[in-house]
């Protein structure tokens, strides 16, 4: 099992930027893909972005493609989500998640991820 702690959320105006961080501990971080998901009030949790264990492959939801960038630093056991050109519809609680299986490509479904952080609130004002 892995423990995940997100940080970096906050209140920002539309068009602004935020950088989320997720620090991992408890197992070999560099062997597992990592993902970011978000959940807005009254809505289901949805996929935002994912990155392979090596960092060489990334995936994005269409709604954030070109605005958000996922990256990881395996030496620091940390994954990041750089969010630019934020929109009010990006407002949600953002969750970091770790893949259930090591060395897997293509994990993007909720069920693929077995460890979750507590979430960090991102609010974008218009």
Secondary structure, DSSP 8 states (H G I E B T S, - for coil): --EEEEE--EEEETT--EEEEEEEESS-GGGEEEEEEEE-TTS--EEEEEE-TTSS-EEE-TTTTTTEEEEEETTTTEEEEEE-S--GGG-EEEEEEEEEEET-S---SGGGEEEE---EEEEEE-
